[in-house]
Amino acid sequence: MNDRRSAHVRTGAGVPAYRRIATALWEQIQSGELAPGARLPNEAELAARFGVTRLTLRQAVIELQRLGAVEIRRGVGTFVMSPPDLVEIVSSVPSLRQESDATADAFDEQALHRSARPVRTVDELILGSGAAAGPLADEASAHLGVPAERLHRLDTVMVRDGRRWIANSYWFDERWAAVDELVAEHALVVRAFADGLGLQLGYLWRAFSAIGADFDDAETLGVPTGTALLVRDGVSADDTGRPVFYVRRRLRGDEAKFVLRYDTEPMRVEG
């Protein structure tokens, strides 16, 4: 399989010129070649570089603005935006064994309330796999304690009742690459790890944030670039506590919410 299903975007096959330009500039921003605060070359220079009209170039810049990657300052220029500062809120919860995927199971549970018999409503389809690459590879390497050159990346989409629902990316040691071939049989990647490879998984940590849909996620989920997506990422570990995979899920913000329910029993104060 290809390393990334978005390779056709980078080569430009069947993609509008403004989107190819926006993607090229987005990759420069992601790689750090265009650093936060940097001013993009003016329209005339960029239009000449890419061999397009200034109108086409302007469309590309608007795509980047919609993504939150650049800021257009009228009469001054276009500048690369700094990534947002994230506030970390930590809450300790009991460790749970992970035999399936909580996100998919949540919808299954809702479906069971509407049906007298269990039905499988969510499937996970592989979009691409291969050696890990991109700006998140180093982050995944740090989370898993695995050298980046040994990381395998698996990109999938969860399909709910025939509709693309959640874009997912997994990173794990290449020794688990056989999981790719087990997903179709077990419906979900987590079940492929648990049932296909016989691993006893548990949640190590999960984090929640929000982003605007980039070009890949917009294409995968069928939404406009910049659409609000809820992000749930984290690491799952085996029964010894050793990290197995790092996963990053992107859900449409208008179709899901995350709820943390607190224990309602009164707190005991030792005194």
Number of C-alpha atoms within 10 A of each C-alpha: 11 11 17 19 16 17 13 12 17 14 11 15 11 9 12 12 18 21 21 21 24 21 21 15 19 23 16 13 18 14 12 11 12 18 15 15 13 15 17 17 12 12 18 12 13 17 18 12 9 14 12 15 14 16 11 18 24 16 16 22 24 17 24 25 20 18 20 20 23 24 19 17 9 7 6 9 13 20 20 21 19 14 9 8 6 7 7 9 7 7 7 6 9 6 10 10 15 18 16 19 12 11 16 20 14 10 14 17 13 10 16 14 10 9 9 8 8 12 11 14 16 21 20 24 19 20 19 18 21 18 19 25 15 11 12 14 19 17 14 25 21 12 16 22 14 18 13 21 14 14 25 22 26 24 23 22 23 25 18 17 11 10 12 18 23 23 25 25 19 22 30 25 23 17 10 14 18 13 20 19 12 18 21 15 11 19 17 23 27 22 22 23 24 19 15 17 13 10 18 16 25 21 17 18 14 13 13 14 13 14 17 22 25 24 22 17 24 18 13 20 20 12 15 17 20 20 18 19 24 23 21 18 18 18 23 23 21 18 12 9 12 15 21 23 25 24 20 20 21 24 25 22 15 10 9 12 9 10 6 6 6 8 8 6 6 6 7 6 5 4 3
